[in-house]
Amino acid sequence: MNHKRLHLPMELISDSRSQEQKTDQWLEFLMENCLTARQKQILVLYYYEKQTLREIADQLGITESTACRTKNRACRRLSHYAYPNSIRKELSNHEDPDL
C-alpha cells in the first residue's frame, strides 16, 4: 500500500494546550487525513457513539463482518501514522482484540 506523507501542523505540537487536547487534535487530524469516509463513520459510531458492530452494520446496510473488517483496517491505518516503526513493532507483540 502506498501511503502519503503527512505533515503535522506545528500548532499541534508547539502551543500550551494540555496533552489530552493535543492528543484529541492529533487523532482528529489523522482521522481526517488518513481514513476513508466509511472508516471514519464506523469509528465514530463505534468509539464515540458506543454502538455495537451489529447496530452499525444494520444502520449502514452492510454485514457485521464488513463493519468489523472496516473498523480493524481503520485502527491499523491510524496506528501506522500515529506510531513510529519501533513503537508499532512493540505494540504488535501485545494481543488487542480491537486491532
Buried (B, 14 or more C-beta within 10 A) or exposed (E): EEEEEEEEEEEBEEEEEEEEEBEEBBBEBBBEEBBEEBBBBBBEBBEEEEBEBEBBBBEBEBEBEBBBBBBBBBBEBBBBBBBEEEEEEEEEEEEEEEE
